[in-house]
Amino acid sequence: MTSPSLLDPLNRDGFVVIPSALTAEQLATLREAAQSTTSLARAGKWPHVRTLFKQFPPWPTLTTPATEGIWGVQGMMHPDLPAHQTFTRFYFSDVVIGPTKELLRCGDEDLVMELCNLLVRPDRDFELRWHRDDIPPNASPEEEMERLGKPAFSAQWNLALYDDSSLVVVPGSHRRARTEVERGADPYERDIPGKMVVELRAGDVVFYNNNILHRGVYSAAKERMTLHGSVGHVKGAGLRARNVLQHGCKDWIDRMHLSFLGEETSARAEAMRERLVRMGREHENVGYSLQG
């Protein structure tokens, strides 16, 4: 039976925090991999990054350090990334897959590999505007409700490797259109009625509906390494295609080798990867969810 401690708050509030999702050993291993990966990215030795001050995909592919700096690293499971095996083990582990199956109320046969990226301390203070990940800001109330009325078909998550208070949400906003106050507010308004800062301790993970009204506030003075990803449901491939494929994963997923995960896990992972490959074949030229 689905645990009410996970699904009930997700349905009610649009997010649920699972404390201490990692063991001390897992946390140390992921921190080491994240630190080395971030160093490569800041030095211009990993080309797939989120550059300042661009909020949403597509970001440029770089061969030199970003002029303004970075706020994220893309493609943690990319086969060319030195630490990809560490991140891939994590992504397909029960830390992610267990809660995902509970929240999506599905089995292994329904899961689709999606995204695993890394959000890092920006080189300069940086904020994201209020947004829903796959609903444009100019959507009418009717258009918002048309999309919000459909199943999410994905479990999106942030797993903090250091204490993180960057995610700001409006609880319950995944179930309704924006209010007139929200529509008329400044895109970076700090005092939207009902807003809440999601406080994560190192090792905590938050699962959230990516169409909740939310934003990010990132400080250059505070260390941040937070794994940011999602797992999908096969029935939602049409709805999810743009949100996933806009990150460029279709360019490399066919080169992944998953046998190092062990027989049981690699079988599940390979099936999930193949469903993503199929999504990419069936949905081309999907464009981008948001601008900016």
N, C-alpha and C positions, 0 to 999 in steps of 0.2 A: 504494500500500500504506500502511496506517496506520502512523504512526511509533511504534515501540515506546517511544520516549522520552516519549511522552504517555500512551498507553493502558495500558501495563504498570504504571506507578506508580499510575494512577487505579484500576485494578482491584485492585491489591495493597494500597495504602495508603488509598484513598478520596479522594486529592487529588493534584494535580500542579501545580508552580509553573513558569511560563514567564517567565524573566527578561527584562527590557528589551523588553517587548512594544510599547512606544511609542517613537517618535522624540522627540527633544528638542522639536521644533516641536509635535507632537501633545500632548505632556505640557503644554507651556505653554498651548496653546489650551484644553485641558480644565480646567486649573487656574483659568484666568481665568473660564471659564463656571461652574465649581463655586463659586468665591469669590463671584461676584455672586449666584448662586442661594442660597447659604447665608445671605448678608446679607439677602436678601428674606425668607427663612424665619424668621430670628431676629427680624426686625422685625415679624413678623405679616403680611407682605404676600404670602406664598404659603401657602395654607391647608392643604396636604397635607404633613404632617410626622409624624415619630415623636417623640412627646412623652415626656419623663421623668415617671414611672419605669415606663411601660408597655412591656412586652417585645414583645408580639405584636399583630397586627391584631385588631379594628379600632382605629385611633387616631382621636381627634376631629378634625373639620374646624374650623380656627381662622380667625378674622378679626382677632385681636389676638395679641400675642406670648404664647407659651406660659408659663404661670405658673411652672412648674418648669424650663423650658428644653426643648431638643430634642436628639435624638441622630441624627436622620436626616431626609432630605427625600425625599418620594415623587413619582413621576411625572415622571421626567426627559424623557420624550418627549411629555408632555402638551402639546397645541397652544397652550395659554394661557401656558405658561412661557416667559419671554423668550428663554432660551438653548436652547430645545428642539431647534433645528436642529443645534446643535453636538453635543448628546448623541445625537440620532438618527443623525447621520452615523457617530459612533463605534459605536453599537450594531449597525448593519448593515454595518460595515466588516469587512475580513478579519481584523482584530485579534481580533474576537469570533467571526465566522462560520467562519473557517478552522479553528481548533482545535475548534470545536463539531462540524463535519462529521467531523473525524477521530475525535473521542471517541465520537460517536453512530454512526459508520460509516454515514453517510447522505449524500444529495445535497440540493441546494437545494429540490427538490420535497417533501421530508419536513419541512422546518423550520417551526416555529411561533413567532411573536413571543410573548414572555412579558413579562419585567419588566426595568426599569432604574431603580434608585433610587440615592440617595447617602447614605452613612453618614458622619457628621461628628463632630467633637470635641463631646462632651457638655458642657453647661453645668455639670454636676457629675459626679464620678466615678460610673460606672454599670457594672453587670455583668449579663450574661444568664446564666441558669441552664443547666446541662447539658441538652441536648435533641437530638432528631432533628426536622427541620422538619415532617414529615408523619406522625409516629407519636407518639401521646400517651404521657406518662410512665407511665400506669397500664396500658399494654399488657402482656399476658403474653408470656413468651418465644415461645410459639407464634404469637401475633399479630404480634410483631416479625418473626419469620422468614417469615411469610406475606407480609408487605409487602417485606421485604428480598430475598426470593427473586425478585421481579419486576424487570424491567429498569428502570433509572432513568428513561429516556425524557426526560431533560433534562440540559443542561450548565449548572451554576450556577457563578458566578465572582465574585471580588472583584478589582478592579483598583485598585491604590494610586496616588493622585496625590501622596502624601507617604509616607515610610517608615511602615510599619504592622505592628505586632506584636500586634494585637487578637484575632485568631482563634486559638482553642485547640482542638485536635482529639485524638481517640484513634485513631491510625492502625489501619486494619483493622477498625474497629468497624462499618463499613457491611456487613460480611459475616457478622455474628453477632449473636445476642441479647446484651443486657447481662449482665455477670457479676453474681454476688450482691453483690460489693463495689460495683459501679457502681449497682446498684439500691438499695442501702442507704446510699449516700453522701449527704452534704448536697448540695442542689441547686447550691451554689456552691463545692463542695470544690475546693481549689486543687491537691491532690496526688493526683488520680486516677491509678492505676498506668498507665504508658505514655503519659500525656498529652504533647502536643508543641505548642509555640508556633510558628505559621507566620509566619516572618519575611519580610516583603515590603519591597523597596526601591521607591522612587518609580518608577513605570513597569512594575513587575512585575504579573503577574496569576496568581491561583491558581484553577484549576478544581477543583471538589470535588463529591462525592456529597452531596446535602443531607440524606441520612439517616445520614451519619456522626455519631457522638456528638461534639458540639461545643458550645462556648460562646463568648461574647465578653466581653472585659475592656477597658473604655474609660476613658481618663484625661482629665480636664478640663484637665490641664496640657500635653497634647501635641496639636499640630495633627493633624487627621485629615480627609481627604477621600478616600473610597474608593468608587468606583462598584461597585454590587452588583446583579447581575442574573442572568438565565437565558434560555436559548433551549430550546424544546421540540422533541420529535419527534411528528409527527402521529399515530402509532400509540398514543401515551400520553395522548391528550386526556382520557380518562375518569379516569385516575390523577392527572393534573396539574391538573385543573380547580379543585379547592378551593384548592390551594397557590398558584395564580396569581390566580384571580378574587377571592380574599379581599382583595386589595390595591386593589380598586376600579377597575381599568383598564377594565372594561366600560362605565363611564360616559362615556368620552371617546374610545375608539379609533376610533369611526366618524367622528370629526371630523379625523382625521389626514390631512394632505396630504404626499405623499412625492415629488412630482415634482422637488423641488430636489436629490434625491440623484443625478440623472443617469439616463439611460434604462436601463442594465443593472442598476444597483443598485436603482433604484426598482421595477423589475419584480419582482425577488426580494423586496424589502421589502413590496410591496403584497400579494404572494401569502402571505407570512408573516402579515401583519396580518389578511388575510381568514380565515386558518385560526384565528386567535385569536377573531375575531368569531363564527365558526361554533361554536367551543368555548363561547362565552358564550351562544349561542342554545340549544345542546343540553344545557347543564348550568346550571340555575338553582337558586337557594337552596342553594348548596353549603356554606354555613356557614364555620367557621374551623378551621384545623388544630390550634391550641394555644390555651390560655387563659393570661391573665396579662399 
